[in-house]
């Protein structure tokens, strides 16, 4: 896993134009809090969705977007790095770049299709293609309803290639009291798969075990 003297590990995070950008933005905050360096890629459609679904207004230039996202996530200098849509020299664009997991959150069905068919028309698609060919950890978070046969076939194909398909489907057994609780449910599962400690929600069965110990 890629490391640096300043940060514990590197995670590649892509945000595409599906509804549910709150999941990706919250994941960015948690990765920063966990002392990860985050390579961020944001599609044009994702910028539109972010402006529609949140109060965050991202500027157009890569440098200004990096500054805005770093401030949003409370990052240290150099902790959040944003790469342009056609920055073919970015580390995620090559198998000889630093080895790091890639999370596409949310993942549009168009991005699913591109990855399932080997398209590399922008940096996000190329990063996904690299993750697949290099057998690196690739987590895709689609958010669509209902899924068409094409969507399901693409997800099956990508699962067989080694990707993890984790739809943005929050549970309710933790008795959420807000939309933020629902977002944290999905983000907690992502952090678990990345092997990053999280305190957003207890793991299944922990509360029962704690209650049993307290009765002793």
Secondary structure, 3 states (H helix, E strand, C coil): CCCCCCCCEEEEEEECCCCCHHHHHHHHHHHHHCCEEEEEEECHHHHHHHHHHCCCCCCCCHHHHHHHHHHHHCCCCCCEEEECCCCCCCHHHCCCCCCCEEEEEEECHHHHHHHHHCCCCCHHHHHHHHHHHCCCCEEEEECCCCCCHHHHHHHHHHHHHCCEECCCCCCCCCCCCCHHHHHHHHHHHHHHHHCCCCCCCCCCCHHHHHHHHHCC
